[in-house]
């Protein structure tokens, strides 16, 4: 038997040089992984991998992949490191790297994703923030809008004339960063390493208690509920009660998505292909939504949660902006284009607090567009182990529009008005799904604290849980435990409530606030966030108007 291969010890400078040469290199369990050959075949897309380049991706890889996938990853090992790793800023996020042959090798290394004016100070002596279950501390963040307003009202022309009002946005950014730094554990190495150790201990405790194991009796009950809802749709459809029939169909879709979400995270059988096929049957064949698109989008969301430039789940310009940073024409690294703060955005964002719930009624129509856009694009997997998933999804899409669009809507419903009512009601009934997804993130922090922040702290800082009685868990489908889900995406949703107690104990131990609010409270906080950004947009417009008039000779005194 051949002795195990000895991998060379690689220095930080060597790894930086490889990244400068375009290599996709990251760290997992002290092993250096070079994923160039695997990226075109990664079932979750290459964007998620690009956000890990130059970073210690141990926690992200562990929570998002099965043990089998992690074992296969060892095939791409090229070396190892010793000691703690300080993250680089990945190239996709603007990180700069020095080639090995570069003369100026003593130049400062790229270790922070924030500009110098925004870089958080590392204060090891700061006391950790307490855990909270009440809105007081998040409302403290929203009270910052008064600070922002007063700051803008006294901003002199000289402070904004150089950048057309952008210094106003920079001031808000600094306020948001400072607020998070005052509420969350310090970003020094010792504090964050302690969080990482405790988080991995929690992972083992959860595993020991069997919370990663799926109880299939729970899905038997889910299946019974699905059957009742679909039967109700057929029953009322045959009797000509088209609005009622559409409501049952929408409720069926709403409930089905929860199981598709479980399957997308391999939380049912824990087998990649089996769970993916379950997701395709539910998502594509039954609902007309691409599970492949969802995975490609959702993996990035789990890694870059609530980052305005990188997280596609909060990039809804021109309809919504949950951060003042969207007022600065940000470029989305996911979609590859600038999210313009143009005339349409200025108009729509002005009343987004009031349009929020209304626009969510039509969210499902947008998902059809995104699904087909993905399946027809180069991003859909056509090589590697998931190559056939794309073609099965296309069959599923055709099947869906045949049974729903042709057989039900066109052939069964007699008039165009009744067809319109049936389609609109069935799609608008799914609105709670879009609400549940956005509630957990729209009100939480969008500040970037840099590469020193641990994965666990970032997930808890950017994600909120919704409190509800146990008997309502079926309605929320596990999405009310988003913070816990972000920490451990592969835990079956029926086990998330039991996991919450362990996560709360972890938060108490390391001093990370755990955001838990009631359904009504969370809606109020989200609306306050949207209203705050609208107010900031109005102040920015006044700044820009003032500058425009100041630069115009006709307005000179």
Beta strands, then each sheet from edge to edge (+ up, - down):
strand 1: 25-28
strand 2: 31-34
strand 3: 77-80
strand 4: 465-467
strand 5: 516-518
sheet 1: 1+ 2- 3+
sheet 2: 4+ 5+
end
